[in-house]
Amino acid sequence: MAATGGPTHLRLYINIDHVATLRQARQADEPDPAAAAAVCAAAGADGITAHLREDRRHIQDADLDALMRATRAPFNLEMALTDEMLAIAERLRPHQVTLVPERRLEVTTEGGLDVTREPARLRDGLARLAAAGIRTSLFIDADPRMIDASASAGAVAIELHTGRYAHAPGGPATLAALAEGARRGRAAALAVHAGHGLTVRNVGPVAAIAEIEELNIGHHIVSRAVFVGLDSAVREMRGAMDLARGD
Ligand code: PXP
């Protein structure tokens, strides 16, 4: 086992949105995402991720403060680049903000952010977040144009969208594109993260890409938690990552 925080340690951030999805299905007060975050942290998660969507379909504004208080694990706020969300991030000052594209009718984030559109607005948004002391990450497809534009815009990190790989893990282009994208990102001095659609079955080849330092995983872990409990679901994922990484 490599020591936590060592140079090769692959961080596991757990997206707890779908704990809130279950709560919102009944407009009730359980299950509580903040309590789930504390369980994840105790089970070895390196950080907690939540997406405050503009339509508030799962995570609510009040959850954010509770999540920041629930654990000392770093908090990664996923959000769209809007004035409303920037103001929330500036007030909250999470460890990290990951900017994601958002469409109201989508079931989940469907693709990476087009960072070549409105570059001045993106640069300004990243600068505002950096001025608030927040680490910045951009959720993008593993496309050389997007990686280079992310570096030009001043992001600290990129999160490579693994959704296409997750849907067709055997597809040679998808894994090769992720590996090549990770190398290109590192060469441009970007920290490289990855996520979307990862499961204990498909995480291995992504976790084995040495340039990737952080994974964001949500739906599968919350789904597994229904059967084995959240603590075990987190540990299963950690185990699959460590196995692939050789830790
Ligand atoms: N990373 C980003 C940017 C996301 O939007 C999501 C989904 O909210 C995830 C990671 C996690 O994806 P999944 O829930 O499929 O593990």
Residues whose N, C-alpha, C, O or C-beta is under 5 A from the ligand:
A	BS01	PXP	N15 H51 V100 T109 F139 G195 H196 G197 L198 N216 I217 G218 H219 H220
